[in-house]
Amino acid sequence: MKPTAFDIIHAIELVHAGDVIDPVKHPDGCWACVVYDANGQDIACGEGLSAGDAMGLAWIHAFYPDGLIDGLIPENDVVPYVVPDSWRFELRWAEDARSLAVAKPRDQQGKLQ
């Protein structure tokens, strides 16, 4: 499973509107997604109220890590709308979204280590 172009566009709209959920402040359940690149490295994550939102936000996070934090994504197609088949998305339902707020180590470019 991977996000559609609609999922990605909708996730970008969520970021621009400031409607990305904050797991620390969101005790209700949500979808959590981890995205793996073609080499199998987990590089980004995203949370949303739908599976499509979580995958779309994880995809944004892979290309523009600060986008989910500062709510700004450049308008110059930094985030592609087509996901290669070699990338993998793992989805799970998190009963308590606050458990997702545990920080994972990141490298200098903000990629998950």
C-alpha distance (Angstrom), angle and dihedral (degrees) to the residues before:
residue distance angle dihedral
M1 . . .
K2 3.79 . .
P3 3.80 135.5 .
T4 3.77 119.9 -85.4
A5 3.80 122.8 -132.5
F6 3.83 86.5 -101.5
D7 3.83 90.6 54.6
I8 3.81 90.6 51.2
I9 3.81 94.4 46.0
H10 3.81 90.6 47.3
A11 3.81 90.8 49.1
I12 3.82 89.8 51.5
E13 3.82 88.2 52.1
L14 3.82 89.7 50.8
V15 3.81 90.1 52.5
H16 3.81 93.1 48.3
A17 3.82 91.0 47.8
G18 3.81 93.1 47.5
D19 3.81 91.3 -119.8
V20 3.81 97.4 130.2
I21 3.80 108.8 125.3
D22 3.78 119.1 -117.9
P23 3.83 107.8 -139.8
V24 3.81 91.5 -151.1
K25 3.80 90.6 59.1
H26 3.80 96.9 35.6
P27 3.81 112.1 76.5
D28 3.80 93.8 168.2
G29 3.76 120.5 91.2
C30 3.76 122.7 -83.2
W31 3.79 141.8 167.9
A32 3.79 115.9 -90.0
C33 3.79 122.6 -162.0
V34 3.79 133.5 -171.0
V35 3.80 117.7 -166.2
Y36 3.80 123.1 -150.0
D37 3.79 123.1 -160.7
A38 3.83 125.2 -133.6
N39 3.83 89.5 -82.4
G40 3.81 92.5 55.9
Q41 3.82 93.7 -108.6
D42 3.82 115.2 143.1
I43 3.76 102.9 -126.7
A44 3.79 108.5 162.6
C45 3.78 145.9 10.8
G46 3.77 138.1 -158.8
E47 3.78 139.2 -175.1
G48 3.77 127.9 -151.1
L49 3.76 145.3 156.6
S50 3.80 89.9 -109.9
A51 3.78 131.4 38.5
G52 3.82 89.8 -117.1
D53 3.81 91.6 52.9
A54 3.81 92.2 49.8
M55 3.82 92.8 49.0
G56 3.81 92.8 44.4
L57 3.81 92.3 49.4
A58 3.81 91.5 47.2
W59 3.82 88.6 51.9
I60 3.82 90.6 51.2
H61 3.80 89.6 47.9
A62 3.83 89.8 54.0
F63 3.81 92.0 58.3
Y64 3.78 103.0 28.4
P65 3.83 109.9 22.2
D66 3.81 95.4 -179.9
G67 3.78 92.1 50.3
L68 3.80 93.7 85.1
I69 3.79 91.5 48.3
D70 3.79 103.0 43.2
G71 3.81 96.7 28.7
L72 3.78 92.8 -129.8
I73 3.78 123.5 120.2
P74 3.81 117.2 173.9
E75 3.78 114.2 -115.2
N76 3.81 92.9 -130.2
D77 3.82 98.6 94.1
V78 3.79 95.8 -94.5
V79 3.80 86.8 153.1
P80 3.83 113.5 58.0
Y81 3.80 118.1 -138.8
V82 3.81 94.1 -145.7
V83 3.81 120.5 70.7
P84 3.82 116.9 -152.4
D85 3.80 115.3 -122.1
S86 3.81 89.2 -123.1
W87 3.83 91.7 68.9
R88 3.82 118.3 86.7
F89 3.80 130.1 -150.7
E90 3.81 122.3 -160.0
L91 3.78 115.5 -160.1
R92 3.76 129.3 -169.4
W93 3.77 136.5 166.0
A94 3.82 111.7 -116.4
E95 3.80 112.1 -155.7
D96 3.81 92.1 -161.9
A97 3.80 110.0 32.9
R98 3.80 90.5 -165.0
S99 3.82 87.9 74.9
L100 3.82 87.8 66.5
A101 3.79 92.5 62.7
V102 3.80 93.3 82.5
A103 3.79 104.7 118.8
K104 3.78 117.8 -121.5
P105 3.80 117.9 -150.4
R106 3.80 115.3 -97.4
D107 3.77 134.7 -164.6
Q108 3.83 127.3 -126.6
Q109 3.82 91.8 -78.2
G110 3.80 92.5 50.9
K111 3.81 95.1 -107.1
L112 3.79 118.4 143.7
Q113 3.80 112.6 -100.8
